[in-house]
């Protein structure tokens, strides 16, 4: 049986699609445009779920087990429910360490953001040659390995041979002769905070300075013609460009500084007498030193939950900033 197709006379245009066909075509095009971003993001999301999501689920599962080195070798699986969490919550030292970690994080974040903002504003007014020297110095400070810079700070603050004590004595502060900067937890964490601020300032400074470069010079010139004071220029011209970047870098600084381990451990291993121990150090002590992997996983889970609570406000601010720019 042969099918005879309708023929279109030469010179005539094919019949226009009906209204329903147009609507279906528009819906398909719209659906495709909306689905395209999700399709492009799908591989990255799958990789994140595979490399981050699954280990997170494993950590939560281990936190509900009694797992030490012997049980790990024997392959035993002993579920204890929330016993590890109850043990942690019943330990007064855990709450002390948590408050210390929060205070330490707030100090580091505040110091990093304040120093970086001042240096970024200063760079805008420096001559080109001086600005380049400052930028090279910041890059070198940022590129220095963590352990190397930690060792330098240990030399600077050394009780007998440190250059800081010798300089203070020469300036007339005789009481600093042989002063131990690592004799208490507060002074030890103060030195570690300086080290972390010194390491983190370059990245934040360059980020904020890049934001300042996006501000047209005409706005600064107009503010100068109007006789605006420096504080007014900063509030009306610089701050709108810096606010999203400050929100973003503050959010990142909270994440980085809350889980700092290498500097705290390398300086004093959480001492003296555990007075500079933070949550990451406690996690290491429970998991590696004591081989109590279940308790260590419970500490890790609580740290993640605490980070989510801490950063929820910053995520909200980020979303508001994007909505305001849309």
MARGU-201697 format. One record per residue (C-alpha): residue number from 0; x, y, z. Coordinates in steps of 0.02 Angstrom, whole numbers, plus 50000, padded with zeros to 5 digits. Example, Ala and Ser with C-alpha at 12.3 -4.5 7.8 and 13.67 -1.06 7.14 Angstrom:
2
- n_x_y_z
- 0_50615_49775_50390;
- 1_50684_49947_50357;
end
This chain:
326
- n_x_y_z
- 0_50000_50000_50000;
- 1_50079_50167_49950;
- 2_50051_50331_50041;
- 3_50028_50489_49940;
- 4_50103_50640_50027;
- 5_50017_50808_50002;
- 6_50114_50918_49882;
- 7_50144_51103_49902;
- 8_50127_51202_49743;
- 9_50288_51286_49685;
- 10_50301_51466_49744;
- 11_50180_51442_49890;
- 12_50239_51450_50071;
- 13_50209_51298_50183;
- 14_50061_51318_50299;
- 15_50101_51411_50460;
- 16_50104_51305_50620;
- 17_49948_51311_50722;
- 18_49936_51405_50890;
- 19_49950_51244_50991;
- 20_50108_51193_50902;
- 21_50185_51364_50936;
- 22_50142_51351_51120;
- 23_50218_51177_51133;
- 24_50376_51236_51046;
- 25_50390_51385_51163;
- 26_50366_51273_51315;
- 27_50500_51152_51253;
- 28_50621_51295_51221;
- 29_50587_51372_51391;
- 30_50604_51205_51479;
- 31_50768_51173_51390;
- 32_50837_51342_51439;
- 33_50791_51315_51620;
- 34_50861_51139_51624;
- 35_51026_51185_51542;
- 36_51107_51261_51699;
- 37_51059_51109_51802;
- 38_51128_50992_51669;
- 39_51292_51088_51667;
- 40_51304_51083_51857;
- 41_51256_50901_51872;
- 42_51433_50827_51848;
- 43_51507_50942_51981;
- 44_51365_50902_52101;
- 45_51388_50716_52073;
- 46_51575_50730_52106;
- 47_51543_50829_52266;
- 48_51416_50702_52327;
- 49_51535_50560_52289;
- 50_51690_50636_52371;
- 51_51610_50737_52512;
- 52_51435_50673_52541;
- 53_51477_50489_52559;
- 54_51623_50518_52682;
- 55_51508_50631_52783;
- 56_51380_50492_52794;
- 57_51518_50371_52847;
- 58_51576_50490_52985;
- 59_51399_50504_53052;
- 60_51383_50314_53049;
- 61_51549_50290_53142;
- 62_51495_50418_53273;
- 63_51355_50298_53319;
- 64_51475_50152_53346;
- 65_51602_50102_53479;
- 66_51755_50091_53369;
- 67_51934_50080_53431;
- 68_52092_50010_53351;
- 69_52055_49831_53407;
- 70_51876_49834_53342;
- 71_51940_49910_53180;
- 72_52066_49768_53154;
- 73_51939_49634_53200;
- 74_51806_49713_53091;
- 75_51681_49720_53234;
- 76_51529_49831_53217;
- 77_51456_49882_53386;
- 78_51316_50009_53378;
- 79_51301_50117_53534;
- 80_51176_50245_53473;
- 81_51205_50418_53546;
- 82_51324_50359_53684;
- 83_51473_50448_53605;
- 84_51377_50612_53598;
- 85_51319_50593_53779;
- 86_51500_50563_53833;
- 87_51557_50721_53744;
- 88_51416_50829_53812;
- 89_51451_50766_53989;
- 90_51634_50819_53977;
- 91_51655_50999_54042;
- 92_51818_51012_53946;
- 93_51723_50997_53782;
- 94_51621_51154_53819;
- 95_51776_51248_53872;
- 96_51865_51199_53712;
- 97_51712_51246_53608;
- 98_51702_51420_53683;
- 99_51890_51440_53661;
- 100_51876_51388_53478;
- 101_51737_51513_53446;
- 102_51835_51654_53529;
- 103_51992_51604_53434;
- 104_51895_51601_53269;
- 105_51814_51771_53301;
- 106_51984_51847_53343;
- 107_52066_51779_53186;
- 108_51922_51830_53071;
- 109_51912_52004_53146;
- 110_52100_52028_53132;
- 111_52109_51964_52954;
- 112_51965_52070_52891;
- 113_52023_52229_52980;
- 114_52203_52217_52921;
- 115_52155_52168_52744;
- 116_52031_52311_52726;
- 117_52157_52440_52788;
- 118_52294_52375_52673;
- 119_52175_52369_52523;
- 120_52121_52549_52552;
- 121_52303_52599_52575;
- 122_52355_52517_52412;
- 123_52236_52628_52315;
- 124_52330_52783_52372;
- 125_52509_52720_52359;
- 126_52625_52764_52215;
- 127_52642_52627_52085;
- 128_52818_52573_52134;
- 129_52777_52560_52320;
- 130_52614_52469_52280;
- 131_52706_52340_52176;
- 132_52832_52311_52316;
- 133_52691_52289_52441;
- 134_52600_52169_52325;
- 135_52756_52064_52299;
- 136_52782_52058_52487;
- 137_52603_51999_52512;
- 138_52622_51865_52380;
- 139_52783_51801_52461;
- 140_52699_51796_52631;
- 141_52552_51701_52558;
- 142_52661_51579_52462;
- 143_52764_51531_52614;
- 144_52727_51352_52673;
- 145_52627_51339_52833;
- 146_52757_51241_52931;
- 147_52897_51357_52873;
- 148_52805_51513_52929;
- 149_52757_51428_53092;
- 150_52941_51390_53125;
- 151_52986_51571_53091;
- 152_52858_51629_53217;
- 153_52928_51506_53345;
- 154_53099_51584_53320;
- 155_53029_51760_53335;
- 156_52940_51722_53500;
- 157_53073_51606_53572;
- 158_53099_51633_53758;
- 159_53290_51643_53756;
- 160_53343_51681_53577;
- 161_53187_51762_53501;
- 162_53212_51927_53415;
- 163_53054_51999_53493;
- 164_53114_51985_53673;
- 165_53285_52053_53627;
- 166_53207_52201_53537;
- 167_53090_52241_53681;
- 168_53235_52235_53805;
- 169_53336_52354_53696;
- 170_53187_52471_53691;
- 171_53188_52479_53880;
- 172_53062_52344_53926;
- 173_53179_52246_54039;
- 174_53038_52136_54106;
- 175_53028_52045_53938;
- 176_53203_51970_53961;
- 177_53171_51782_53955;
- 178_52983_51807_53942;
- 179_52892_51649_53885;
- 180_52758_51688_53755;
- 181_52702_51507_53762;
- 182_52686_51497_53950;
- 183_52496_51510_53952;
- 184_52354_51463_53837;
- 185_52298_51642_53808;
- 186_52470_51705_53753;
- 187_52498_51548_53648;
- 188_52333_51572_53557;
- 189_52377_51757_53535;
- 190_52538_51709_53446;
- 191_52445_51581_53339;
- 192_52315_51712_53296;
- 193_52451_51830_53236;
- 194_52524_51691_53131;
- 195_52357_51649_53051;
- 196_52316_51833_53019;
- 197_52486_51855_52938;
- 198_52455_51705_52825;
- 199_52275_51748_52778;
- 200_52286_51936_52752;
- 201_52364_51931_52576;
- 202_52220_51835_52494;
- 203_52085_51943_52573;
- 204_52182_52102_52534;
- 205_52197_52060_52349;
- 206_52012_52015_52342;
- 207_51958_52180_52420;
- 208_52082_52280_52315;
- 209_52010_52199_52158;
- 210_51839_52260_52214;
- 211_51905_52437_52237;
- 212_51975_52435_52059;
- 213_51799_52411_51992;
- 214_51744_52579_52062;
- 215_51753_52714_51927;
- 216_51877_52853_51966;
- 217_51745_52980_51919;
- 218_51650_52940_52078;
- 219_51801_52978_52186;
- 220_51833_53139_52088;
- 221_51652_53192_52108;
- 222_51659_53156_52294;
- 223_51819_53260_52307;
- 224_51738_53405_52213;
- 225_51590_53398_52332;
- 226_51710_53411_52479;
- 227_51668_53241_52553;
- 228_51774_53184_52699;
- 229_51871_53018_52684;
- 230_51745_52930_52794;
- 231_51602_52992_52684;
- 232_51694_52939_52526;
- 233_51719_52766_52598;
- 234_51538_52750_52651;
- 235_51461_52817_52490;
- 236_51584_52756_52357;
- 237_51698_52616_52417;
- 238_51581_52522_52534;
- 239_51447_52475_52403;
- 240_51582_52390_52299;
- 241_51666_52307_52448;
- 242_51513_52246_52543;
- 243_51481_52086_52441;
- 244_51667_52043_52443;
- 245_51681_52074_52630;
- 246_51531_51961_52659;
- 247_51606_51825_52551;
- 248_51782_51834_52624;
- 249_51714_51840_52802;
- 250_51615_51682_52766;
- 251_51771_51598_52697;
- 252_51878_51658_52843;
- 253_51756_51582_52968;
- 254_51770_51416_52879;
- 255_51960_51422_52868;
- 256_51996_51482_53044;
- 257_51871_51371_53134;
- 258_51958_51213_53074;
- 259_52139_51270_53089;
- 260_52245_51127_53151;
- 261_52423_51131_53082;
- 262_52475_51296_53161;
- 263_52399_51256_53332;
- 264_52477_51084_53336;
- 265_52646_51139_53270;
- 266_52665_51283_53392;
- 267_52626_51195_53556;
- 268_52521_51038_53520;
- 269_52374_51115_53613;
- 270_52477_51156_53768;
- 271_52527_51208_53893;
- 272_52416_51084_53988;
- 273_52287_51087_53849;
- 274_52253_51274_53871;
- 275_52271_51309_53684;
- 276_52176_51154_53627;
- 277_52042_51190_53499;
- 278_51909_51076_53426;
- 279_52017_51013_53280;
- 280_52156_50970_53404;
- 281_52030_50882_53516;
- 282_51970_50785_53365;
- 283_52149_50731_53328;
- 284_52182_50683_53508;
- 285_52024_50578_53520;
- 286_52042_50495_53351;
- 287_52229_50471_53324;
- 288_52310_50482_53495;
- 289_52175_50385_53592;
- 290_52114_50278_53443;
- 291_51933_50314_53492;
- 292_51866_50339_53317;
- 293_51683_50338_53369;
- 294_51706_50482_53490;
- 295_51816_50575_53365;
- 296_51681_50556_53232;
- 297_51553_50626_53353;
- 298_51665_50778_53381;
- 299_51683_50798_53192;
- 300_51495_50789_53167;
- 301_51466_50921_53302;
- 302_51597_51033_53221;
- 303_51507_51023_53054;
- 304_51341_51064_53137;
- 305_51420_51211_53229;
- 306_51495_51274_53066;
- 307_51325_51264_52982;
- 308_51249_51369_53122;
- 309_51392_51494_53115;
- 310_51388_51516_52927;
- 311_51198_51515_52905;
- 312_51190_51703_52934;
- 313_51328_51735_52807;
- 314_51242_51626_52677;
- 315_51083_51725_52706;
- 316_51178_51888_52679;
- 317_51255_51818_52519;
- 318_51084_51772_52451;
- 319_51016_51943_52495;
- 320_51162_52026_52407;
- 321_51130_51926_52249;
- 322_50945_51966_52254;
- 323_50986_52150_52273;
- 324_51101_52144_52122;
- 325_50973_52050_52016;
end
